[in-house]
Amino acid sequence: MKQLVKLIYASIRQGCLYVMSRPLFLVSIVAIPLVSAFLMLNLMSDGLATRVPAAIVDLDGSELSRTISANIDAMQTTDIVMTCKSFTEAREAVQSGKIVGFFLIPEDFSSKAIAGRTPEISYYTNYAYVVPASLMYKGFKTISVLSNGALVKATLTSAGLPDGSVSSLLQPVVAHMHTIGNPWMSYPVYMSNSFIPGILALMVMIVTVFSITDEIKRGTSPAWLDSCGGSMVVALLGRLAPQTLLFTLTGWIIQLSIFGWLDFPLHCHIAVMMTAMLLLVMACQGFAVLVCGITPNMRIALSVCSLLSVLSFSIGGFTIPVEDMYGWVAIISYILPIRYYFLIYIDQALNGIDFYYSRLYFVALLIFVLLSFVPLLNLKRMCRRPVYIP
């Protein structure tokens, strides 16, 4: 037992020296996640994007069209910075990047509306900028619907119906919206707590894969294994434990900044999310060890982990609900550790539901840790007889 403790202590000490011997490790473990977190939080510091530059093409010039233009400019999400005289001028402004979209009111709009001849209005948005274009599209669509309602109301009122009857016909059911967890509908509350841990998970996998396959590539894996008493478990424990500590501390700093300094919603105890961060780091390391055991080639292992980590931003459920994905894509989302951290954040920090309903997500992260024991025999064999294939 004492011999095992000495081997573990010596292995951890060797792992610490290994991390400290290369400044690139500290950059990857500490600097990149923290800088990425700072940039994302600073970029989205205003919450929801507002006052997106837009233009109006008013070919009608009537009182009704001017009212519509004023209503668009009064919306929080749009800022009318140009009034164009033609479709071509507005299109060129979009292509040059001066505006994100424009609202087109055709000729004879008001006369056709009064005559009941169903005039058409058009709006165009540049979806190269997804978030501002989506907000602008939502605003333009709202104005178009309200314009239709105003025209119908004016027609019915002129026909002799009282205002109360007209209002009940136009809106028979009044809907009340109550947003839960994120009542401000702030993008940073949702996006920052998914993308920032995703970047951290990416770096965990890359550093873990490099730390293991680098020994095989350089042909020093037999000496590394011998220094740990021939135990692959002791070798991995010593090599990865210092990295686990540094990655976890980095993640905790980010969490304390988000939930403490920036006062993001936290409807559970901070210890729950800190535990989830620790398990996320260990789960990503376990996943990387599994990949190294299957393919100990550095190039292939790094490519696999990098590809899955980058894809997790799309198929992890951050941007598109898993339920709306194709079946085989949805299956892939469940083999990504970051997916379960994201579900824990939604359930615990945002919704504040009972811990009991999130227990399986914690278990899933633990399973990723246990999976690292599956390929140990094959990994040990590769370390004993290192063969590097470029």
N, C-alpha and C positions, 0 to 999 in steps of 0.2 A: 504493500500500500504506500509506504514511504517512497519507494522507488518510482511508483506511478506519479505521486505528487511532485517529485523532483523533475520527472520528465515533462509534466504539464507546465510547471513553472519555467523550466528552461525553454520549452517550446514557445510559450507566451512571450518570454523575454526576447527570443529570436524574432518573433513576429513583430514586436515593437521596434526592434532595430531595423527590420526589413522595411517597415513603413517610414521610419525616420530617415532611412538612407537615401530615399528618393523624394525630392520636393514635389514631384508630380503627384504622388499619392495624396499629400496634404491639400494640393490644389484641387484634386478630383473629389476628395472626401469632404472638405470644408468649404473651400473658396467657391467652387462652381455652384453647389446648391444654394449657398447664401446669396451670392450675386444674382443668381436666377430668381430667387425669391424677392430680392430687393427690386429688381427690374420689373417683375410682373406686378408686384404690389404698387409700385410707383406709377406704372403705366395705367393701372386701373384704379387709381386713387380717387377719382371722381365718381366711382360706382358705375351707374348706367351712362352710356354715351349720350350726350345731349347736344342740341344745336348743330346737327349735321348739315353742312352747306348744301343748299338746294336752289333750284331756279323755277320760275313761273313763265310759262309761255301762254300769254293771254291774247288769243286771237279774236275774242269777242268784244272785250272792252266795255261790257255792260256793268250795271250796278251789281247784278248777281255774281258775275265773275270776279269783280273786285272784292266782294264779300268773301267768296271762297278763298281768294289769295290771302286776304287778311287772316282768315281762320287758320290756314296752313302755317303762316308765319307766327301765329300766336301759340302754336303747339310747342311743347318742350323739346321734342326730338328733332325739329327742323328749324333751319335758319335760312330764310330767303335772302341770298346774297346777290342774286342777279334776276333781272327781268328781261327775258329774251324775246326777240321779235319773230323768231321762226324756229321750227323744229331743228333745222340744220345748225343754227347757232347754238342751241342748247346741247345738241349731240356733240358738237366740237368741244364745248365746255366740259362735258363729261369725259371725253377722251383725253383732254389735256389735264384732267385732275383738279380742275377748279371747283367742281361740284360733284356730288355723289349721285344725284338724280334730279329729275325735273317733272313738273306737273303741267299737262297740256290741256288747255281749255279751247275747244274748236270754235270756228266762226258760227255765228247765229245760234250760239248755245242757249241763250236766254229765250229767244223767240221760238225756237223749237220746243224748249221745255214748257213754255206757256201754252203752246199749241198742242201739246201732248204727242209730239212726234218722236219721242225717245232719243234725245241727243246722247252722244258718247263722249266721255272724257277719258284721257289716257295718262298714265304715269309710268316713268321709266327709272330704274335704279341700277347702279353698277355693283353687281354682286362679287366683284373682285375684292371688295371690302365687305365681308359677310355681315359683321355685327351692325355697323352703321347703316348698311343697305337694308338689312332686315327691319331695323327700327323705322327707317324712312318709309319702307313699303307699308308697314303697319299704320303709320300716320296718314299716308296718302289714301290707303284703303278706308280708314275711318272717316276721312273728310268726304270721300266719294259716297259712302253710305249715308252720312249725315246730309249731304247735298240732295240725295234722292229723297230722303225723308222731308227735307224742307220744301222741295218742289211739290211732293204729294200733299203736304199740309196746306200749302198755299192754294193748290187746286181745290181741295175739299172745302177749305174755308170760303173760297170765292163761290162755291156751290151752295153755301148756306148752312153748312154743318158748324155747330159750336166748337170752340177750341178743346173743351174737355172730351167730347166724343172723338175728335180727330186724334188727340193724343192717345186715347185708349185703343184706337184702331191701329195706329202706327207702332205702339209698344204695349201689346196686351199683357206681357209678362215682364216685370222689372227684376233684373238679376242683380244680386249683391255678391261681389267677389271678396273673399277673405283669404289672403295668402298666408300660409302657415310656414313657420321656420325662417322665412326670409321676406318679411312684409314690405321691405324697401324695394324688393325685386332687384337687388344689387348683384351685378355680375361677379364682382370680386368674391363675395360670400360663397358663391357656388364654384367658380372657376379656380380661384387661387388655392382652395383647399383640395383640389383634385390634380391640377397640373403641377403645382410645386412638389407635392409628394411623388408625382410621377417622374419628375426630373431626378429626384433623390433616388427613387427605385432604379432608374436607368443607370446612374453612377454606381450604385451598389453592385449591380450585376456585372458591369464592365470591370470594376476594380477587382471583384472576386474572381472572375474568370482569368484576368491577367495574372493575379497573384499565384494561381495554381498552375496554369499552362506555361507561365514564364520559366518555371523550374524544369518542365519537360522540354521546352524549346532549347534551353541552354545546356541541357544534359546534366543538371545538378540535382535532379529529383532523387536519385539513389542516396546521395549524401544527406539531403534534407530528410529523407525517410529514416535513415540510420540514426541521425541526431535525435530523433523522436522515439527511439527504441523499436523501430519497425512498425509502429502503429499509425495507420492512416488517420484514425480518429484524433489521436493526440496531435499529429501534424496539422490537420485542418483546424483543430481547436486553437492551437497556438498561432497559426497564421491569420485566422479570421477574427479571433476575439478582440484584438486591438482595433481592428477596422469596425467591428460591431459597435464598440464603445464610441468611437469617433463619429460614425454615421448617426448613431442614436442621439448623441449630444447635439449634433448639427440639426437633426430633426426636431429635437425638443426646443432648441433656440428659435427655430422657425415657428413652431406651435405657440410658444410663449409670446412671440412677437405678434402673431395673428390674433390670438384669443385674449391676450393681455393688453398689449400696447395699442393695437388697432381696434380692439373691442368688437371682434366678430362674434356672432351668436354662438353661445356655448351653453346648451341646455342639459349638460351632464357634468360630472366632476372632471377636472382637467386630467386626473390620473387615468381616466378611461382612455382618453385620446393619446396620452403619453405611452400607455401600455400598448395601444394599437400601433404606434410608431415603432416601438421596440420590436414587436412581432413582425411588422412590415419589413424592417431591415433584415431580421433573421430569416424570414420567408424568402426574400429575394436572394440572400446568400445561399439558402438551401436549394432554390431553383437553379442558381448558377452552378453549384456543385453537381447537381443532377445532369446538367448539360455537359459539364466537363467530363463526367463519368461516361457519358454516351459517346462524346466526340472530344478527346483530349487535345485536338488540334486547336491552337490558339486562334487562328484566322476564322475557322468555322464556328467555334464556340462564341467568339466575340460577335460574329455576324448574327448568329441565332438570337443571342440575348439582346443585342441592339435592335434587331428587327422587331422582336416581340415587345420590347419596351416602348419603342416608338409607336407601334400599332396600338398599344394599350390606350393611347390618347384618343383613339377613334373607337376601338371596339371594347374598351373597358366600361363603357356606359356613361362617360363624362359628357359627351356631346350628343350621342344618339341613344335612345333607350334600347336596351338589349332586346326587349319584346318586339321591337320593330325591325330587327336585323334578320337576315337570312339565317336559317337554322344552323348551318355549319359555322357561320361566323359567330353566332351566339354561343355555341359550344366553346369556341376558342376563348371567348371573353372570360369563361370560368376557370381557365388554367393560368390566369394572370394574377399574381399576388396583389397588385395594386387595386384590382377590382373589389376585393374584400375590405381593404382599408377604406375605399370610397363608400361602400355600403355602411360601414361602421360610422363614418362621419355623418352620413345622411341620417341614420337612425338615432345616433346618440347626440351629436353636437347640434344638428339642425332641428330634429323632431323631438328629441328628449324622451324617447320611449323607454320602457323598462329594459334593463340590461338583458333580461331573459330572452328577448326576441332577437338579440344580436349575438347570442352565444355561438351560433353555428359559424359565424364569420370569423370569430376568434379561433375556433377549432380549425377552420380551413387554413388560416395562416400557420397554425401549429403543424398541420399536415405537411405543408411545404417544407418546414424545418425537418420533419421526420423523413421526407423523401430523399434528403441528402445522404441518408445511410444506405439507400438502395444500391448505388453504383460504387460503393467503396472498394469492393474486391477488384472490380475492373480497373478502377482508378489506381489502386495500389499496384496492380500488375503493370500498368502503363508507366508508373513512376519507377518501378524496378528496372524496366527495359524501355527507356525513353527513345522514341523514334519521332523525330520532327519531320513533318511533311509540309513544305512551304506551299 
